[in-house]
Amino acid sequence: MTATLDILSDDFPHGTVTGHRSGCKTNHCPAPIPCHEFARRVVSDWQFSKRVAAGWSVVELHAADVSEAEERRQAERSANRRIREAVKRESKAAKKMARYRYGEQVRPTPKPFTDAEIADLRRMNAEGKTDTEITAAMGRPFGSVTAKRSALRLPRNKPAQVIPHGTYAGYAAGCRDKCCHEPAKAYWRANAANKRRREGVPMKEEAA
């Protein structure tokens, strides 16, 4: 029997190193992994040779190749999708920055104030409420409230100052009553005494 007949016989060991050594060296090998490819991978592919040594059949080896190739394709698709999404986000951010840079940023047009809202704004401003308080009461953006107040030429109310009575801070805040004047005098005396001590000037009682 010739070598050609041996290769075409049903019991020829296709898909093995033995088949490659016996003359099956072309892509016409009927095995899922041709003999020449099998022999090459046994030498060059450590994972493949380890599976062959463990007794895996050529069908099992081919199934593992198909499964791993599919996993690689899925991983590549996921990576490419993440890259496209990142590029898309960067493109959107770049366009947004360009619009800001060249003054082309389109801002949403605020809803116009109704007559009732204008009346409420005037009333609360007259009551001494600040822009922050008016914003909270009206439920509108802070910027729109301040812009409308300016357009109506209404004064900007400052937060009410809380005077800590009975302290020097209360005197500094404007209280000139006895409740704050006495602590202020004590504060001044203490400062004067500390200054004398730092400068080495004897106190009045010590000089006497």
C-alpha positions as CSV (number, residue, x, y, z in Angstrom):
1,M,0.0,0.0,0.0
2,T,1.4,3.4,-1.0
3,A,1.7,6.4,1.3
4,T,-1.2,8.1,-0.5
5,L,-3.5,5.2,0.2
6,D,-2.4,5.2,3.8
7,I,-3.4,8.8,4.2
8,L,-6.8,8.2,2.6
9,S,-7.5,5.2,4.7
10,D,-10.2,5.5,7.4
11,D,-7.8,4.4,10.2
12,F,-5.1,7.0,9.4
13,P,-4.3,9.0,12.5
14,H,-5.3,12.5,11.2
15,G,-5.0,15.4,13.6
16,T,-1.9,14.0,15.4
17,V,1.8,14.4,15.3
18,T,2.0,10.8,14.1
19,G,-0.2,11.7,11.1
20,H,2.2,14.6,10.2
21,R,5.2,12.3,10.4
22,S,3.4,9.7,8.3
23,G,3.0,12.2,5.4
24,C,-0.2,14.3,6.1
25,K,1.3,17.7,5.6
26,T,-1.4,19.7,3.7
27,N,-4.6,21.6,4.4
28,H,-6.6,18.7,2.9
29,C,-6.4,16.9,6.2
30,P,-9.9,16.0,7.3
31,A,-9.3,16.5,11.0
32,P,-10.6,19.7,12.7
33,I,-7.0,20.6,13.3
34,P,-4.8,19.6,10.3
35,C,-1.8,17.4,11.1
36,H,0.8,20.0,10.1
37,E,-0.9,22.6,12.3
38,F,-1.2,20.1,15.1
39,A,2.5,19.3,14.9
40,R,3.5,23.0,14.8
41,R,1.4,23.9,17.8
42,V,2.7,21.0,19.9
43,V,6.1,22.6,19.7
44,S,5.2,26.3,19.8
45,D,2.0,26.5,21.9
46,W,2.6,25.6,25.6
47,Q,-1.1,25.4,26.5
48,F,-1.9,23.3,23.5
49,S,1.0,20.8,24.2
50,K,-0.1,20.6,27.8
51,R,-3.6,19.6,26.8
52,V,-2.2,17.1,24.3
53,A,-0.1,15.5,27.1
54,A,-3.3,15.4,29.3
55,G,-5.0,13.2,26.7
56,W,-7.3,15.7,25.0
57,S,-8.6,14.5,21.7
58,V,-8.4,16.6,18.5
59,V,-12.1,17.3,18.7
60,E,-11.8,18.6,22.3
61,L,-8.8,20.7,21.3
62,H,-10.7,22.2,18.4
63,A,-13.7,23.0,20.6
64,A,-11.4,24.7,23.1
65,D,-9.9,26.8,20.2
66,V,-13.4,27.8,19.0
67,S,-14.5,28.8,22.6
68,E,-11.3,30.8,23.3
69,A,-11.6,32.5,19.9
70,E,-15.1,33.6,20.7
71,E,-14.1,34.9,24.1
72,R,-11.3,36.9,22.5
73,R,-13.8,38.3,19.9
74,Q,-16.2,39.3,22.7
75,A,-13.3,40.9,24.7
76,E,-12.2,42.8,21.6
77,R,-15.8,44.0,20.9
78,S,-16.1,45.2,24.5
79,A,-12.8,47.0,24.4
80,N,-13.7,48.6,21.1
81,R,-17.1,49.6,22.4
82,R,-15.4,51.2,25.5
83,I,-12.9,53.0,23.2
84,R,-15.7,54.3,21.0
85,E,-17.7,55.5,24.0
86,A,-14.6,57.2,25.5
87,V,-13.9,58.9,22.1
88,K,-17.5,60.0,21.9
89,R,-17.4,61.5,25.4
90,E,-14.1,63.3,24.7
91,S,-15.6,64.6,21.4
92,K,-18.7,66.0,23.2
93,A,-16.5,67.6,25.9
94,A,-14.3,69.2,23.3
95,K,-17.3,70.6,21.4
96,K,-18.7,71.9,24.6
97,M,-15.4,73.6,25.5
98,A,-15.2,75.1,22.0
99,R,-18.7,76.5,22.3
100,Y,-17.7,78.1,25.7
101,R,-14.4,79.3,24.3
102,Y,-16.0,81.1,21.3
103,G,-19.0,82.3,23.1
104,E,-21.4,80.0,21.4
105,Q,-22.7,78.2,24.4
106,V,-26.5,78.1,24.2
107,R,-28.0,78.5,27.6
108,P,-31.6,77.6,28.3
109,T,-33.9,80.6,28.2
110,P,-35.4,81.2,31.7
111,K,-39.1,81.1,32.1
112,P,-40.4,84.7,32.2
113,F,-41.7,86.1,35.5
114,T,-45.4,86.4,35.8
115,D,-47.0,89.6,37.2
116,A,-47.8,87.7,40.5
117,E,-44.1,86.7,40.8
118,I,-42.9,90.2,40.2
119,A,-45.3,91.4,42.9
120,D,-44.0,88.8,45.3
121,L,-40.4,89.7,44.5
122,R,-41.1,93.4,45.2
123,R,-42.9,92.6,48.4
124,M,-40.2,90.3,49.8
125,N,-37.5,92.7,48.8
126,A,-39.3,95.5,50.6
127,E,-39.6,93.3,53.7
128,G,-35.8,93.2,53.7
129,K,-35.4,89.6,52.5
130,T,-32.1,88.7,50.8
131,D,-31.8,87.2,47.3
132,T,-31.2,83.8,48.8
133,E,-34.3,83.9,50.9
134,I,-36.4,85.1,47.9
135,T,-34.9,82.3,45.7
136,A,-35.9,79.7,48.3
137,A,-39.4,81.2,48.6
138,M,-40.0,81.4,44.8
139,G,-38.4,78.2,43.8
140,R,-36.4,79.8,41.0
141,P,-32.7,79.8,40.1
142,F,-30.7,82.3,42.1
143,G,-29.3,83.9,39.0
144,S,-32.7,84.6,37.5
145,V,-33.9,86.2,40.8
146,T,-30.9,88.5,41.1
147,A,-31.2,89.4,37.4
148,K,-34.9,90.3,37.7
149,R,-34.3,92.3,40.9
150,S,-31.6,94.3,39.2
151,A,-33.8,94.8,36.2
152,L,-36.5,96.2,38.5
153,R,-33.9,98.4,40.1
154,L,-34.6,97.1,43.6
155,P,-31.9,97.3,46.3
156,R,-29.9,94.3,47.3
157,N,-30.7,93.4,50.9
158,K,-27.8,92.2,53.0
159,P,-28.3,89.4,55.6
160,A,-29.5,90.7,59.0
161,Q,-26.6,91.3,61.3
162,V,-26.9,89.5,64.7
163,I,-25.4,91.6,67.4
164,P,-23.9,89.5,70.2
165,H,-25.0,91.7,73.2
166,G,-23.0,91.6,76.4
167,T,-19.6,91.3,74.5
168,Y,-17.0,93.5,73.0
169,A,-18.1,92.1,69.6
170,G,-21.5,93.6,70.3
171,Y,-20.0,97.0,70.9
172,A,-18.0,96.7,67.6
173,A,-21.2,95.8,65.8
174,G,-22.8,99.1,66.9
175,C,-24.4,98.5,70.3
176,R,-23.5,101.5,72.6
177,D,-25.6,100.5,75.5
178,K,-24.2,99.5,78.9
179,C,-24.6,95.8,78.1
180,C,-21.8,96.0,75.5
181,H,-20.0,99.2,76.7
182,E,-18.8,97.6,80.0
183,P,-17.3,94.5,78.3
184,A,-15.6,96.8,75.8
185,K,-14.0,98.8,78.6
186,A,-12.7,95.6,80.2
187,Y,-11.3,94.5,76.9
188,W,-9.5,97.8,76.4
189,R,-8.0,97.7,79.9
190,A,-6.8,94.2,79.4
191,N,-5.2,95.1,76.1
192,A,-3.5,98.1,77.7
193,A,-2.1,96.0,80.5
194,N,-0.8,93.4,78.1
195,K,0.9,96.0,76.1
196,R,2.6,97.5,79.2
197,R,3.9,94.1,80.2
198,R,5.3,93.4,76.7
199,E,7.0,96.8,76.6
200,G,8.3,96.5,80.2
201,V,6.4,99.5,81.4
202,P,5.4,99.1,85.1
203,M,1.7,99.1,85.9
204,K,0.3,102.1,87.7
205,E,-0.2,100.3,90.9
206,E,3.4,98.9,90.7
207,A,4.8,102.4,90.0
208,A,3.1,103.7,93.1
